[in-house]
Amino acid sequence: MHDPRLTPARGDLAAKYLEGTVTAARFVAGEEFEVSEAIAPLRSGPSPDAELATQALFGERVTVYERDGEGFAWGQLNGDGYVGWLPDRALARPGAAATHKVTAIRTFAFPGPSIKLTPVDSLSLGTPLTVVREEGAFAVTRQNWYLPRQHLGDIDAMAEDFVAVAERFVGTPYLWGGKSSLGIDCSGLVQVALNAAGAGCPRDSDMQRDALGRALDAEEASRLRRGDLIFWNGHVAIARDAATIVHANAHHMATAIEDARGAIARIKAAGSEVTAIKRLT
């Protein structure tokens, strides 16, 4: 059974690489594009009212299989493989490969070498960029944007502690499908934090539960370690230590630090038991 979130296949159209494994009226090779907006919504359908499934950041690559002529493109994100509909206006022909990425939780792109100028845009943690030169305190991108050098790292730079990355999002508003400091959900927080530490990570909490780490038995689970992942149906939290967790959640409508036992009890009272506790190392 193919997961439609990760399988670019419909009854009328599918990716060429799936030929022979799925049924579709026609198969196309697809065309690679680059996200050209700071944050582009990837939705479940070709409508601005369709559910926000996830988000793509500026510079991310996407393979497009259909452009509907009405403002939407259907494709698959190259990073985590998520499939959905993006605004056509948010796509551009790919440029040079990224050399750097944003390592601050959010930064501004200026039109020149001065922080007093009105920013062109604001970019999120993990945004890939191509830097062509440095000018004083700024890194200059191929778009001729000026970004503070201290807010960027090499494209292969890795944070030492993914939990510390997640903690930087405390106070960020909860947004279903979000994955930036403007709004983030539980699995988006895990994905963004692990990606910052150089680890690949699926997008949704059920995918993360199935793919990441090893399941702890009851004895091990009673002694949480920093970086353990606690899963419920439709939710995930990150252990900070034996007693506390950090998670983006709809109860607080924000990313919050919470007592682990209290959160587990509260969520159980709302009708959901812990389904797994996974350890990444």
Stockholm file with secondary structure:
# STOCKHOLM 1.0

chainA/1-281         MHDPRLTPARGDLAAKYLEGTVTAARFVAGEEFEVSEAIAPLRSGPSPDAELATQALFGERVTVYERDGEGFAWGQLNGDGYVGWLPDRALARPGAAATHKVTAIRTFAFPGPSIKLTPVDSLSLGTPLTVVREEGAFAVTRQNWYLPRQHLGDIDAMAEDFVAVAERFVGTPYLWGGKSSLGIDCSGLVQVALNAAGAGCPRDSDMQRDALGRALDAEEASRLRRGDLIFWNGHVAIARDAATIVHANAHHMATAIEDARGAIARIKAAGSEVTAIKRLT
#=GR chainA/1-281 SS CCCTTTCCBCSSCEEGGGBTTBCCSCEECCEEEEECSSEEEEESSSSTTSCEEEEEETTCEEEEEEECSSSEEEEEETTTCCEEEEEGGGEECCCSCCCEEECSSEEEEBSSSCTTSCCSEEEETTCEECEEEEETTEEEETTCCEEEGGGEEETTCCCSCHHHHHHTTTTCBBCTTCEETTEECHHHHHHHHHHHTTCCCCSSHHHHHHHSSEECCHHHHTSCCTTCEEEETTEEEEESSSSEEEEEETTTTEEEEEEHHHHHHHHHHTTCCEEEEEECC
#=GC SS_cons         CCCTTTCCBCSSCEEGGGBTTBCCSCEECCEEEEECSSEEEEESSSSTTSCEEEEEETTCEEEEEEECSSSEEEEEETTTCCEEEEEGGGEECCCSCCCEEECSSEEEEBSSSCTTSCCSEEEETTCEECEEEEETTEEEETTCCEEEGGGEEETTCCCSCHHHHHHTTTTCBBCTTCEETTEECHHHHHHHHHHHTTCCCCSSHHHHHHHSSEECCHHHHTSCCTTCEEEETTEEEEESSSSEEEEEETTTTEEEEEEHHHHHHHHHHTTCCEEEEEECC
//
